[in-house]
Amino acid sequence: MTTPDHQRPRVLVSTDIGGTDPDDFQSMVHLLLYADVLDLEGLLSSPYGEGRAADIHRVIDCYEHDFDQLRRHAHYPQPDALRALVKQGAIDRADHHGRTGTTEGSDWIVQRARAEDERVLDVLVWGGLDDVAQALHEAPDIADHLRVHYIGGPNTMWSVNAYRYLEAHHPTLAMIESNSTYRGFFEPDRDDPRPVDNEAFVREHVAGHGALGDFFAAQLPQVKMGDSPTLTWLLHGDRVPDSPSWGGRFVPLWADRRRHFTRLTTAADQVEVNAVLELTLPLPEGYGASDRTHLLVDGREQGPCPDGVAQAGSITFALSVYRLGEVPYRVRSTHPGLDGLEGAFTSVLPTPEKAAAASPEHPRWWTDDPDPAQAIGPALGARWVSRYRSEFLGDFARRLQRCLPGS
C-alpha cells in the first residue's frame, strides 16, 4: 500500500490510552503499523484515570524495537520523530463552559490546524473531546481546518461538557460521532462468510509478531480495538461520511436530540441514548457559594458524577448515558435541601422517523445509521463496519507480519 503525498491524510490522535480501557493500546499499535501511509502530526494523551503521555511512549518503545524490520517494507517515520509528536492533554474534565484551560495538547491542535497545508487535519478522538473543545475556545478560526472523528458512547458520558460546547457553539464543525458504529470492529457480522474469531486472531496473527504484536496481545487476549474505525475510515473508502468504508457509513445528525427538564424526572420520561440531558432544579433557601452538589447516576460510585452549576436561583446538571433502559439517579449535596433527592429516566434508541429530520444547524455533523437492519443488537450502524471484518483484520495481519524477522 503506497499513498501519494497529496492523498496522505494528516492525522492527529487524542487518546485516553492507559486510562479506563486497555483497547487504546491495541489501537495505538494498529495506528503505528500504518504510519507509512499517514502524515502523523500529533499523539495526545487526554485520559480519565491514570493514563498519561508516558503510555504512548510505551507503544513507541515497541515500535522502535521493530523499526529496523518495518522499514524494510516501507518508509516508516523514525521513532524519535513520533516521540516529538507526543503531548500531554487534559487531565481534568472540562467545566460547564467546555473549558479545561490551555494544555500542551490543545495548544498543539491549534498549531497543527494553522499549519500551511491545504489538506484537512483529521483529529481522531479516542477519549474525551476536552482538548478539541479547549482548542476551539482559544482559536475558533481553526474549525474549518478540522475533521473530527469521535468515538462517543461512553466517552460522551465522561466528556459531556466539552460535547455540549461543540454542539452548541461550533455546529458547522465537520464531525463524525460514532456512538455505536465502532462496535462492528469487534462484533462479528451474522452474514460474514468468513467470520473472524477475536481470540483466535490474537493467538494466530498478533502474539509472537514482534514487540508490537506481543504488546498488543498482552493488553487483552482478544481483538477489541474500539477506536480503530477512525483509522480504517481513512484507509479504505472515499472519506465521505455517507459512503461505505472500513470505518463505517454514517447519516446526518438529526434535530432535537437534547432534552431539558426543570423537575425531577421519572422513568416515564424518555431521553435518547448518547444525547445530552439537562436537569434544572430550584435552589433551596440558604444554598451558598461553599455548597457542593453532584449527581450519582445509575449507581456509578466511580463516576462520572455531574457537578451541579448554580446560577440565578437554580442548579443545573448535564449528563449523557450510553446504555438503554431505566436509569436512576440521586442527588448528593452538602445542602440538606438537595441531598438525597432521587429520580430516573428511560434511555431509548432514536426512531428512524426522527432521524430522518436532519439538523439544519449541523450541516457537517454525522452519526450512527438508525436503520435496524444495520444494527448489531442495540449497536446502531455496527454492521457497516462488521461486514468488512475479514478484510481489515486480514490487512492488519499482513501488517503485523512485517515485524517478523526475514519477512
C-alpha positions as CSV (number, residue, x, y, z in Angstrom):
1,M,0.0,0.0,0.0
2,T,1.5,3.3,-1.1
3,T,-0.1,6.7,-0.9
4,P,0.8,9.8,-2.9
5,D,1.7,12.7,-0.7
6,H,-1.3,14.8,-1.8
7,Q,-3.6,12.0,-0.7
8,R,-2.0,11.1,2.6
9,P,-4.2,12.1,5.5
10,R,-2.9,14.5,8.1
11,V,-3.7,12.7,11.4
12,L,-3.7,13.8,15.0
13,V,-4.9,11.4,17.6
14,S,-6.3,12.3,21.1
15,T,-6.5,9.2,23.2
16,D,-7.3,8.2,26.8
17,I,-4.7,5.4,26.5
18,G,-3.7,4.0,29.9
19,G,-6.9,5.3,31.4
20,T,-10.2,3.4,31.6
21,D,-9.8,0.8,28.8
22,P,-6.8,-1.1,27.5
23,D,-8.2,-1.2,24.0
24,D,-6.5,2.1,23.2
25,F,-3.1,0.4,23.5
26,Q,-4.3,-2.1,20.8
27,S,-5.5,0.8,18.6
28,M,-2.2,2.6,19.0
29,V,-0.3,-0.5,17.8
30,H,-2.6,-0.6,14.9
31,L,-2.1,3.0,14.1
32,L,1.7,2.8,14.2
33,L,1.8,-0.1,11.8
34,Y,0.1,2.1,9.2
35,A,2.3,5.1,9.9
36,D,3.9,4.7,6.5
37,V,0.7,5.8,4.7
38,L,-0.2,8.7,7.1
39,D,1.2,12.1,7.9
40,L,1.1,11.7,11.7
41,E,1.0,15.2,13.3
42,G,0.1,14.6,16.9
43,L,-0.3,11.9,19.6
44,L,-2.2,13.5,22.5
45,S,-2.8,11.9,25.9
46,S,-6.2,13.0,27.2
47,P,-7.0,10.4,29.9
48,Y,-9.6,9.7,32.5
49,G,-7.8,8.0,35.3
50,E,-4.1,7.1,35.5
51,G,-3.2,7.3,31.8
52,R,-0.5,9.8,30.7
53,A,1.7,10.6,27.7
54,A,4.2,8.1,29.1
55,D,1.7,5.4,28.0
56,I,2.0,6.5,24.3
57,H,5.8,6.3,24.7
58,R,5.5,2.7,25.9
59,V,4.0,1.8,22.5
60,I,6.6,3.8,20.6
61,D,9.3,1.9,22.5
62,C,7.9,-1.3,21.0
63,Y,7.8,0.4,17.6
64,E,11.4,1.3,18.0
65,H,12.2,-2.4,18.7
66,D,10.5,-3.4,15.4
67,F,11.6,-0.4,13.4
68,D,14.5,-1.9,11.5
69,Q,12.3,-4.7,10.4
70,L,9.4,-2.4,9.5
71,R,11.5,-0.1,7.3
72,R,12.5,-3.0,5.1
73,H,8.9,-2.8,3.8
74,A,8.1,0.9,3.6
75,H,9.1,4.4,4.7
76,Y,8.1,4.5,8.3
77,P,8.8,7.6,10.5
78,Q,11.8,7.5,12.8
79,P,10.9,6.6,16.4
80,D,12.2,9.9,17.7
81,A,10.0,11.7,15.2
82,L,7.0,10.0,16.7
83,R,8.1,10.8,20.2
84,A,8.3,14.5,19.3
85,L,4.5,14.3,18.5
86,V,3.5,13.1,21.9
87,K,1.8,15.8,24.0
88,Q,0.0,15.8,27.3
89,G,-3.6,16.9,27.0
90,A,-6.3,17.5,29.5
91,I,-6.2,15.5,32.7
92,D,-9.4,17.1,34.3
93,R,-12.8,17.1,32.6
94,A,-14.0,20.4,31.0
95,D,-16.1,22.7,33.2
96,H,-19.6,23.7,32.3
97,H,-18.3,26.2,29.7
98,G,-16.4,23.4,28.0
99,R,-13.0,24.7,29.2
100,T,-10.1,22.9,30.8
101,G,-7.6,25.6,30.5
102,T,-4.8,25.5,27.9
103,T,-2.9,22.2,27.8
104,E,0.0,21.1,25.7
105,G,-2.4,19.0,23.7
106,S,-4.9,21.8,23.0
107,D,-2.1,24.2,22.0
108,W,-0.7,21.5,19.6
109,I,-4.1,21.1,17.9
110,V,-4.1,24.9,17.3
111,Q,-0.6,24.8,15.9
112,R,-1.2,22.0,13.6
113,A,-4.6,23.3,12.4
114,R,-2.9,26.6,11.5
115,A,-0.1,24.9,9.5
116,E,0.1,26.0,5.9
117,D,-1.4,22.9,4.3
118,E,-4.5,22.7,2.1
119,R,-5.4,19.3,3.5
120,V,-7.8,19.0,6.4
121,L,-6.4,17.9,9.7
122,D,-8.1,14.6,10.7
123,V,-8.5,14.6,14.5
124,L,-9.2,11.1,15.7
125,V,-10.7,11.3,19.2
126,W,-10.4,8.0,21.2
127,G,-11.3,9.5,24.5
128,G,-12.9,12.8,25.6
129,L,-13.4,15.9,23.4
130,D,-11.9,18.2,26.1
131,D,-8.7,19.1,24.2
132,V,-10.6,19.7,21.0
133,A,-13.1,22.0,22.8
134,Q,-10.3,23.9,24.5
135,A,-8.5,24.4,21.2
136,L,-11.7,25.8,19.6
137,H,-12.3,28.1,22.6
138,E,-8.8,29.5,22.1
139,A,-8.8,29.5,18.3
140,P,-12.3,29.4,16.7
141,D,-10.7,30.2,13.4
142,I,-9.3,26.6,13.1
143,A,-12.8,25.0,13.0
144,D,-12.9,24.8,9.2
145,H,-9.5,23.2,9.1
146,L,-10.6,20.2,11.2
147,R,-12.4,17.0,10.6
148,V,-13.1,15.3,13.9
149,H,-13.9,11.5,14.1
150,Y,-15.1,10.9,17.6
151,I,-15.7,7.6,19.3
152,G,-18.6,8.7,21.5
153,G,-20.9,6.5,23.6
154,P,-19.2,6.1,27.0
155,N,-16.7,8.9,26.2
156,T,-19.6,11.4,25.9
157,M,-20.7,10.3,29.4
158,W,-17.3,11.5,30.7
159,S,-16.9,14.4,28.3
160,V,-20.4,15.8,28.2
161,N,-19.4,19.4,28.9
162,A,-17.0,19.5,26.0
163,Y,-19.5,17.8,23.8
164,R,-22.3,20.4,24.7
165,Y,-19.9,23.2,23.9
166,L,-19.0,21.9,20.5
167,E,-22.6,21.0,19.6
168,A,-23.9,24.5,20.6
169,H,-21.0,26.8,19.6
170,H,-19.4,25.0,16.7
171,P,-22.4,23.4,14.9
172,T,-20.7,23.6,11.5
173,L,-17.7,21.6,12.6
174,A,-17.0,18.6,10.4
175,M,-17.8,15.8,12.8
176,I,-18.3,12.0,12.7
177,E,-19.9,11.0,16.0
178,S,-19.7,7.2,16.3
179,N,-21.6,6.2,19.4
180,S,-22.0,2.5,18.4
181,T,-20.9,2.0,14.8
182,Y,-17.4,1.4,16.1
183,R,-18.6,-1.8,17.8
184,G,-18.6,-3.5,14.5
185,F,-14.8,-3.7,14.7
186,F,-15.1,-6.4,17.4
187,E,-18.7,-7.6,17.0
188,P,-19.0,-10.4,14.3
189,D,-21.4,-10.0,11.5
190,R,-24.0,-12.7,11.2
191,D,-23.8,-12.7,7.4
192,D,-20.0,-12.8,7.2
193,P,-19.0,-15.9,5.1
194,R,-15.5,-15.8,6.7
195,P,-16.1,-14.9,10.4
196,V,-13.0,-14.0,12.4
197,D,-12.8,-15.2,16.0
198,N,-11.4,-12.4,18.1
199,E,-9.3,-14.6,20.4
200,A,-8.0,-16.9,17.6
201,F,-6.9,-13.8,15.7
202,V,-4.7,-12.6,18.5
203,R,-3.2,-16.1,19.1
204,E,-2.5,-16.7,15.4
205,H,-1.7,-13.3,13.9
206,V,-0.7,-11.0,16.7
207,A,1.2,-12.7,19.5
208,G,4.7,-13.5,18.6
209,H,4.8,-10.9,15.8
210,G,7.5,-8.6,17.1
211,A,7.4,-6.3,20.1
212,L,4.3,-4.5,18.8
213,G,2.4,-7.8,18.4
214,D,3.4,-9.1,21.9
215,F,2.5,-5.8,23.5
216,F,-0.9,-5.8,21.8
217,A,-1.6,-9.4,22.9
218,A,-0.6,-8.6,26.5
219,Q,-3.3,-6.0,26.8
220,L,-6.3,-8.2,26.1
221,P,-6.4,-11.8,24.8
222,Q,-8.9,-10.8,22.1
223,V,-9.4,-8.1,19.5
224,K,-11.3,-5.1,20.7
225,M,-9.6,-2.0,19.1
226,G,-12.8,0.0,19.5
227,D,-11.1,3.2,18.4
228,S,-9.5,1.8,15.2
229,P,-12.5,2.5,12.9
230,T,-11.4,6.1,13.0
231,L,-8.2,5.0,11.2
232,T,-9.8,2.4,8.9
233,W,-12.3,5.0,7.7
234,L,-9.2,6.9,6.3
235,L,-7.6,3.8,4.9
236,H,-10.4,2.3,2.8
237,G,-13.2,4.2,1.2
238,D,-14.0,7.6,-0.3
239,R,-13.5,9.5,3.0
240,V,-17.1,10.7,2.7
241,P,-19.3,10.0,5.7
242,D,-22.3,8.6,3.9
243,S,-20.2,6.3,1.7
244,P,-19.4,2.7,2.9
245,S,-15.9,2.1,4.2
246,W,-13.9,0.0,6.6
247,G,-14.7,2.6,9.3
248,G,-18.5,2.7,8.8
249,R,-21.2,4.6,7.0
250,F,-23.0,7.5,8.7
251,V,-26.1,9.6,8.4
252,P,-26.6,13.3,9.1
253,L,-27.2,14.3,12.7
254,W,-30.8,14.8,13.4
255,A,-32.6,17.6,15.2
256,D,-33.9,17.8,18.8
257,R,-31.8,15.3,20.5
258,R,-31.1,17.2,23.7
259,R,-33.7,17.1,26.5
260,H,-34.1,19.7,29.3
261,F,-36.3,19.2,32.3
262,T,-37.0,21.6,35.1
263,R,-38.0,19.0,37.6
264,L,-37.0,15.6,38.9
265,T,-37.8,13.1,36.1
266,T,-39.4,9.7,36.3
267,A,-39.0,6.5,34.4
268,A,-41.8,7.7,32.1
269,D,-39.5,10.5,30.8
270,Q,-37.6,9.3,27.7
271,V,-34.2,10.5,26.7
272,E,-32.3,9.5,23.6
273,V,-29.3,7.3,24.3
274,N,-26.0,9.2,24.0
275,A,-27.8,12.5,23.8
276,V,-27.4,15.3,26.4
277,L,-29.9,15.5,29.3
278,E,-30.0,18.8,31.2
279,L,-31.8,18.7,34.6
280,T,-32.5,22.0,36.3
281,L,-33.9,22.2,39.9
282,P,-34.7,25.2,42.1
283,L,-32.0,26.1,44.7
284,P,-33.2,25.7,48.3
285,E,-33.0,28.5,50.7
286,G,-29.6,29.0,52.2
287,Y,-27.6,27.4,49.4
288,G,-24.3,29.2,49.4
289,A,-21.1,29.5,47.5
290,S,-19.4,26.9,49.6
291,D,-22.0,24.2,48.9
292,R,-21.3,21.4,46.5
293,T,-23.7,19.2,44.7
294,H,-23.4,16.4,42.1
295,L,-25.5,13.6,40.7
296,L,-24.8,9.9,41.3
297,V,-26.1,8.4,38.0
298,D,-27.0,4.7,37.6
299,G,-25.2,3.8,40.8
300,R,-21.8,4.7,39.3
301,E,-19.9,5.5,42.5
302,Q,-16.7,5.7,40.5
303,G,-18.2,8.5,38.3
304,P,-18.6,10.4,36.3
305,C,-20.8,12.4,38.8
306,P,-22.1,15.5,37.0
307,D,-21.5,18.6,39.0
308,G,-24.4,21.0,39.6
309,V,-23.9,24.5,38.4
310,A,-25.8,27.1,40.5
311,Q,-26.9,30.3,39.0
312,A,-30.0,32.6,39.0
313,G,-31.8,30.6,41.7
314,S,-31.4,27.2,40.2
315,I,-28.9,24.4,39.8
316,T,-28.3,22.5,36.5
317,F,-26.7,19.1,35.8
318,A,-25.7,17.9,32.4
319,L,-25.3,14.2,31.6
320,S,-25.3,11.6,28.9
321,V,-25.7,7.8,29.2
322,Y,-24.8,5.1,26.7
323,R,-27.0,2.2,27.9
324,L,-30.6,1.6,27.2
325,G,-33.3,1.2,29.8
326,E,-34.3,2.9,33.1
327,V,-31.5,5.0,34.6
328,P,-31.9,6.0,38.2
329,Y,-30.0,9.0,39.8
330,R,-29.7,10.5,43.2
331,V,-28.5,14.0,44.3
332,R,-25.6,14.3,46.7
333,S,-25.2,17.7,48.2
334,T,-23.7,19.4,51.2
335,H,-27.1,21.2,51.5
336,P,-29.9,19.1,53.1
337,G,-32.5,20.6,50.9
338,L,-31.0,18.8,47.8
339,D,-29.2,15.8,49.3
340,G,-31.0,12.6,48.8
341,L,-33.4,13.7,46.1
342,E,-34.0,10.9,43.6
343,G,-35.3,10.5,40.1
344,A,-35.0,8.4,36.9
345,F,-35.4,8.5,33.2
346,T,-35.5,5.9,30.4
347,S,-32.8,5.9,27.8
348,V,-34.2,4.9,24.3
349,L,-33.0,4.5,20.8
350,P,-33.9,7.1,18.2
351,T,-36.6,6.1,15.8
352,P,-35.7,6.1,12.0
353,E,-38.5,8.6,11.5
354,K,-37.0,11.1,13.9
355,A,-33.5,10.5,12.5
356,A,-34.9,11.3,9.0
357,A,-35.1,15.0,10.0
358,A,-31.5,16.2,9.7
359,S,-30.5,19.1,11.9
360,P,-30.2,22.2,9.8
361,E,-27.8,23.7,12.4
362,H,-25.3,20.9,12.0
363,P,-24.8,20.5,8.2
364,R,-21.5,18.6,8.5
365,W,-22.2,16.5,11.6
366,W,-22.7,12.8,11.1
367,T,-23.6,9.9,13.3
368,D,-24.8,6.3,13.5
369,D,-27.2,4.9,11.0
370,P,-30.5,4.2,12.9
371,D,-31.8,1.7,10.4
372,P,-32.4,-1.5,12.4
373,A,-31.1,-3.6,9.5
374,Q,-27.6,-2.1,10.1
375,A,-27.5,-2.7,13.8
376,I,-26.0,-5.5,15.8
377,G,-28.3,-5.8,18.8
378,P,-28.7,-2.3,20.2
379,A,-25.5,-1.1,18.4
380,L,-26.8,1.1,15.7
381,G,-24.7,1.2,12.5
382,A,-22.3,-1.5,13.7
383,R,-22.9,-3.7,10.6
384,W,-21.5,-1.0,8.4
385,V,-18.1,-1.9,10.0
386,S,-18.5,-5.6,10.9
387,R,-19.2,-6.6,7.3
388,Y,-15.6,-5.8,6.5
389,R,-14.0,-7.5,9.5
390,S,-12.3,-10.2,7.4
391,E,-10.9,-7.6,5.1
392,F,-9.5,-5.1,7.6
393,L,-8.3,-7.7,10.1
394,G,-6.7,-9.6,7.2
395,D,-4.9,-6.4,6.2
396,F,-3.8,-5.8,9.8
397,A,-2.4,-9.4,10.0
398,R,-0.3,-8.7,6.9
399,R,1.0,-5.5,8.5
400,L,2.0,-7.5,11.7
401,Q,3.9,-9.9,9.5
402,R,6.3,-7.0,8.7
403,C,7.5,-7.3,12.3
404,L,8.8,-10.8,11.8
405,P,12.5,-11.4,11.0
406,G,13.0,-12.4,7.4
407,S,9.7,-11.1,6.2
